[in-house]
Amino acid sequence: MTTVHFGLMLGLLLVGDSLPEAIQCEKNVKPVTAMQGSTVYLPCSFRSEAQPDKLLVSWQKAHRDYPLIVHAERRGGEMQGQQDNSFKGRTALPPYWYQTGSATLQLQGLRSTDSGNYTCYVRAEQRSTICASLRLTVNSAP
């Protein structure tokens, strides 16, 4: 009986020790305003002890029934198959974002329909953390 409890306890300790480190974020909630047709940078910064190939950044825009995937990227590159068509060819993350911790989204050719609420998720292993949540307002050109 004691051996069973010890084995169970040891198993729990090993599982707990193998969990990935949490992601620390500099939470950004400031609104961003930009002009139609311009390029905007939506800030998202994080720190993680996870291996770079285990990281995933996903920018999403709130939509009526479900969020739109604005940009999703792993170390190996963009995951364009998941990206909403309205953002294709207009988004980018900085090179080496997985090393620097800067997942700032570059969104080019702003349209009035780009106005809305954006969220930056950073995922390591099975943990996803919101590192930025902000409102983008696109004003029409004068």
Backbone bond lengths (Angstrom), bond angles and torsions (degrees), N, CA, C in turn:
res aa  C-N    CA-C-N  psi(-1)  N-CA   C-N-CA  omega(-1)  CA-C   N-CA-C  phi
1 M - - - 1.447 - - 1.520 110.41 -
2 T 1.330 117.47 -43.55 1.458 121.27 179.14 1.522 110.17 -64.19
3 T 1.338 116.69 -39.58 1.455 120.59 179.84 1.529 111.05 -62.28
4 V 1.324 117.43 -39.73 1.462 121.00 179.46 1.529 110.29 -63.13
5 H 1.327 117.05 -45.71 1.460 119.84 178.97 1.522 111.03 -63.34
6 F 1.341 116.42 -40.62 1.452 119.70 179.82 1.523 110.37 -64.37
7 G 1.358 116.55 -43.64 1.462 120.63 179.14 1.516 111.28 -62.98
8 L 1.311 117.73 -42.28 1.458 121.76 178.51 1.520 110.38 -64.01
9 M 1.323 116.09 -43.19 1.460 120.39 -179.94 1.527 110.47 -64.33
10 L 1.326 117.25 -42.44 1.453 121.53 178.76 1.524 110.19 -62.58
11 G 1.349 116.79 -42.08 1.458 120.61 178.19 1.520 111.79 -61.23
12 L 1.307 118.14 -40.96 1.455 121.97 178.57 1.520 111.36 -65.21
13 L 1.331 116.19 -39.25 1.457 119.82 178.81 1.524 110.57 -65.12
14 L 1.323 117.08 -41.93 1.459 120.01 -179.34 1.524 111.04 -66.22
15 V 1.323 117.20 -41.79 1.457 120.14 178.10 1.521 109.85 -62.77
16 G 1.316 117.70 -45.10 1.457 121.96 179.85 1.511 112.07 -62.03
17 D 1.324 117.37 -38.78 1.458 120.65 -179.22 1.521 112.53 -71.83
18 S 1.335 117.76 -21.43 1.462 119.43 -176.74 1.528 112.60 -90.35
19 L 1.327 118.18 -2.38 1.464 120.01 179.14 1.524 110.62 -67.35
20 P 1.342 117.46 143.18 1.471 120.09 -179.78 1.522 110.85 -69.00
21 E 1.308 114.76 155.96 1.462 120.39 176.78 1.516 109.96 -65.41
22 A 1.300 115.65 147.53 1.460 120.28 177.65 1.527 110.11 -68.13
23 I 1.299 115.11 158.04 1.455 121.57 177.19 1.524 107.50 -94.98
24 Q 1.321 116.35 129.33 1.459 120.29 175.34 1.518 108.26 -101.48
25 C 1.322 115.05 134.89 1.459 120.38 -176.50 1.518 111.31 -123.41
26 E 1.316 114.07 149.81 1.462 120.40 167.38 1.519 104.27 -94.89
27 K 1.320 116.11 92.26 1.471 121.80 -174.16 1.522 111.13 -58.33
28 N 1.310 116.16 122.93 1.454 121.26 178.61 1.523 108.55 -111.90
29 V 1.311 116.27 122.68 1.462 120.79 179.64 1.529 111.71 -128.15
30 K 1.319 116.71 9.68 1.463 120.41 -178.20 1.524 110.64 -73.63
31 P 1.339 117.31 138.03 1.468 119.52 176.22 1.524 111.05 -70.62
32 V 1.325 115.60 152.55 1.462 122.59 179.91 1.523 107.84 -123.70
33 T 1.330 116.14 135.11 1.465 121.56 177.80 1.521 108.60 -123.70
34 A 1.327 116.39 137.75 1.470 120.91 -179.48 1.526 108.92 -149.85
35 M 1.318 114.62 166.84 1.469 121.39 -178.75 1.528 110.77 -93.02
36 Q 1.307 115.17 146.95 1.454 121.71 176.74 1.533 109.11 -56.95
37 G 1.330 116.68 137.64 1.458 121.81 179.32 1.523 114.05 88.86
38 S 1.330 117.63 -14.87 1.464 120.55 -177.55 1.538 111.35 -88.23
39 T 1.324 114.57 -178.04 1.463 122.28 176.15 1.521 107.97 -109.71
40 V 1.319 116.33 138.76 1.459 121.28 -179.97 1.529 108.87 -126.28
41 Y 1.332 116.28 152.97 1.458 122.82 177.23 1.519 108.10 -119.55
42 L 1.332 115.88 117.83 1.458 121.54 179.19 1.526 107.65 -99.57
43 P 1.355 117.50 113.40 1.459 121.19 -172.24 1.529 114.32 -73.16
44 C 1.330 113.96 141.41 1.465 122.14 175.49 1.524 107.34 -155.89
45 S 1.339 116.84 117.58 1.466 121.25 -178.62 1.526 109.94 -127.34
46 F 1.342 115.43 144.98 1.462 120.30 -178.94 1.529 110.73 -151.27
47 R 1.330 114.41 165.04 1.467 122.60 171.82 1.521 107.29 -132.78
48 S 1.334 115.75 137.85 1.456 120.22 179.21 1.518 109.72 -151.72
49 E 1.315 114.78 145.10 1.465 120.99 176.07 1.530 110.94 -90.88
50 A 1.313 117.19 -2.03 1.466 121.27 -178.12 1.530 110.52 -67.52
51 Q 1.313 115.72 154.13 1.456 121.53 175.79 1.535 109.01 -62.01
52 P 1.337 118.21 138.54 1.472 120.82 -178.16 1.528 114.04 -52.94
53 D 1.347 117.61 -35.26 1.465 118.97 -178.90 1.525 112.84 -75.57
54 K 1.320 117.78 -3.67 1.465 122.27 177.01 1.526 111.89 -97.81
55 L 1.336 117.47 -3.00 1.461 121.41 -175.84 1.531 111.56 -92.49
56 L 1.317 114.53 146.03 1.462 122.54 175.44 1.518 107.63 -140.26
57 V 1.324 117.06 132.85 1.472 122.10 174.07 1.517 107.11 -112.53
58 S 1.316 115.69 134.35 1.454 121.54 177.60 1.520 109.24 -134.57
59 W 1.321 115.93 118.94 1.467 122.33 172.67 1.517 107.34 -96.82
60 Q 1.328 116.53 130.01 1.457 120.94 -179.76 1.523 110.32 -129.54
61 K 1.319 114.84 149.17 1.464 121.18 177.14 1.524 108.00 -114.31
62 A 1.336 116.19 132.29 1.458 120.36 177.75 1.528 108.85 -62.92
63 H 1.309 115.32 138.29 1.461 121.92 -179.86 1.532 107.14 -137.32
64 R 1.303 117.60 172.40 1.468 121.34 -175.62 1.521 113.43 -47.28
65 D 1.324 117.37 -65.64 1.466 121.23 -172.84 1.532 114.15 -103.52
66 Y 1.311 116.87 -20.67 1.466 120.89 -175.33 1.526 108.48 -156.94
67 P 1.330 117.26 155.27 1.476 118.85 179.09 1.528 111.20 -75.20
68 L 1.330 115.39 145.88 1.459 121.62 174.87 1.525 108.65 -90.70
69 I 1.318 117.32 137.20 1.462 121.20 175.15 1.529 106.86 -81.47
70 V 1.327 115.38 112.29 1.463 121.46 179.51 1.527 109.27 -82.79
71 H 1.331 115.50 -44.82 1.467 121.16 -178.71 1.524 107.80 -160.33
72 A 1.318 117.12 134.76 1.466 122.31 175.01 1.522 107.24 -136.23
73 E 1.327 115.68 134.35 1.463 118.50 -175.35 1.523 111.32 -150.43
74 R 1.334 114.25 139.07 1.466 123.46 169.73 1.527 106.75 -108.24
75 R 1.314 116.02 176.77 1.470 120.31 179.12 1.531 111.43 -54.16
76 G 1.304 117.79 -36.45 1.462 121.80 -176.83 1.512 114.89 -74.61
77 G 1.331 118.46 -10.00 1.458 120.63 178.90 1.516 112.61 134.93
78 E 1.315 113.36 -178.43 1.464 121.75 -177.56 1.514 111.67 -64.44
79 M 1.320 115.40 147.98 1.460 121.98 174.96 1.531 106.91 -105.71
80 Q 1.329 116.55 74.27 1.457 122.04 -171.18 1.516 113.95 -67.15
81 G 1.314 117.95 -21.54 1.453 120.76 -179.56 1.522 112.69 -63.53
82 Q 1.325 117.27 -24.80 1.456 121.56 -178.84 1.528 112.37 -94.85
83 Q 1.305 117.70 -13.50 1.465 121.96 -173.32 1.531 111.54 -72.44
84 D 1.331 116.06 136.81 1.454 121.05 175.89 1.527 108.89 -64.12
85 N 1.325 116.10 139.95 1.471 121.39 -175.97 1.523 113.55 -57.44
86 S 1.319 118.23 -31.69 1.468 120.30 -177.08 1.532 112.71 -68.41
87 F 1.341 117.49 -13.02 1.472 120.44 -179.78 1.527 113.23 -109.57
88 K 1.325 117.19 -4.63 1.473 120.02 -177.11 1.523 111.32 -59.13
89 G 1.344 115.42 133.15 1.455 122.05 177.96 1.524 114.64 76.30
90 R 1.331 117.63 6.37 1.469 119.90 -176.81 1.525 113.52 -121.26
91 T 1.328 118.14 1.30 1.467 120.30 -175.19 1.526 111.99 -123.95
92 A 1.336 114.77 155.38 1.466 120.29 175.48 1.523 109.08 -162.44
93 L 1.326 114.58 153.23 1.460 122.12 170.02 1.517 107.48 -108.93
94 P 1.338 117.66 158.89 1.470 118.99 177.91 1.534 110.88 -62.98
95 P 1.338 116.86 149.63 1.462 118.83 174.71 1.536 109.33 -60.52
96 Y 1.294 116.68 144.95 1.468 123.21 177.38 1.532 112.85 61.15
97 W 1.341 117.75 28.78 1.468 121.85 178.53 1.522 111.09 -54.52
98 Y 1.330 117.28 -33.31 1.463 122.54 -177.76 1.533 111.87 -69.88
99 Q 1.332 117.99 -18.73 1.461 121.65 175.92 1.527 111.78 -96.46
100 T 1.323 116.39 -38.77 1.471 120.67 -174.93 1.529 112.85 -84.79
101 G 1.344 117.37 -23.38 1.455 120.43 -177.10 1.517 113.20 81.02
102 S 1.327 117.82 12.58 1.460 121.54 177.26 1.525 108.71 -104.82
103 A 1.337 115.43 105.55 1.461 121.12 178.26 1.528 109.85 -105.76
104 T 1.333 115.21 34.46 1.462 121.45 179.59 1.525 109.44 -62.15
105 L 1.320 116.16 126.08 1.462 121.80 -177.92 1.517 110.71 -86.98
106 Q 1.324 116.30 128.11 1.461 122.02 171.61 1.524 106.39 -96.72
107 L 1.335 115.81 123.01 1.462 121.89 178.70 1.520 107.83 -121.76
108 Q 1.333 116.36 115.94 1.469 122.45 -174.84 1.525 111.39 -100.90
109 G 1.336 114.94 161.24 1.453 120.91 174.80 1.520 112.30 56.60
110 L 1.331 115.32 52.68 1.462 119.74 -175.03 1.526 112.80 -56.44
111 R 1.313 114.39 140.03 1.465 122.87 177.87 1.524 108.01 -119.39
112 S 1.315 116.37 157.42 1.468 119.07 178.68 1.525 110.94 -59.56
113 T 1.325 117.36 -31.05 1.464 121.40 179.87 1.532 112.91 -71.82
114 D 1.334 117.36 -9.89 1.464 120.70 176.55 1.525 112.00 -76.17
115 S 1.321 117.92 -15.45 1.466 120.49 177.37 1.521 109.00 -58.51
116 G 1.332 115.80 138.73 1.462 119.32 178.41 1.510 112.28 154.39
117 N 1.315 115.99 -171.07 1.465 123.54 -178.44 1.528 110.26 -97.57
118 Y 1.327 115.42 127.78 1.459 122.90 -177.39 1.528 110.18 -117.70
119 T 1.332 115.45 144.02 1.466 121.37 178.66 1.514 109.16 -131.66
120 C 1.333 115.50 135.26 1.464 122.44 176.24 1.530 108.32 -105.14
121 Y 1.328 116.10 118.88 1.458 122.53 176.48 1.519 108.51 -106.82
122 V 1.326 116.23 134.22 1.459 120.59 172.88 1.522 106.09 -117.33
123 R 1.315 115.13 128.00 1.464 120.63 -176.99 1.521 109.75 -119.43
124 A 1.332 115.15 133.48 1.466 122.58 173.44 1.517 106.41 -129.16
125 E 1.332 116.12 124.91 1.462 120.72 -175.57 1.526 108.29 57.12
126 Q 1.312 118.20 -117.59 1.467 122.06 -177.83 1.525 113.13 -107.15
127 R 1.330 117.49 7.10 1.460 121.02 -178.52 1.520 110.86 -105.01
128 S 1.317 115.60 128.84 1.455 121.40 177.58 1.523 108.48 -116.22
129 T 1.332 116.30 134.05 1.455 121.69 -177.10 1.520 109.66 -127.68
130 I 1.329 116.25 137.51 1.462 120.41 174.65 1.526 107.65 -80.73
131 C 1.337 116.14 118.34 1.466 120.55 -178.83 1.525 112.62 -106.58
132 A 1.313 118.15 -12.26 1.463 121.41 175.75 1.523 107.90 -157.73
133 S 1.315 114.17 142.56 1.453 120.62 175.42 1.526 105.59 -146.54
134 L 1.325 117.12 113.36 1.455 119.12 -174.28 1.515 112.36 -147.37
135 R 1.302 114.33 164.57 1.469 121.26 179.01 1.519 109.38 -106.29
136 L 1.330 115.86 129.46 1.465 122.68 175.52 1.526 107.93 -105.80
137 T 1.330 115.22 128.13 1.457 121.51 174.50 1.517 107.98 -116.05
138 V 1.325 116.00 123.27 1.465 121.18 178.56 1.519 107.75 -105.50
139 N 1.329 114.42 117.76 1.470 121.17 178.41 1.511 110.27 -93.47
140 S 1.329 117.23 144.67 1.461 120.62 178.60 1.531 109.20 -72.46
141 A 1.318 114.98 151.01 1.466 120.74 -179.39 1.527 109.65 -64.67
142 P 1.337 117.39 145.83 1.467 120.64 -178.89 1.518 112.38 -68.06
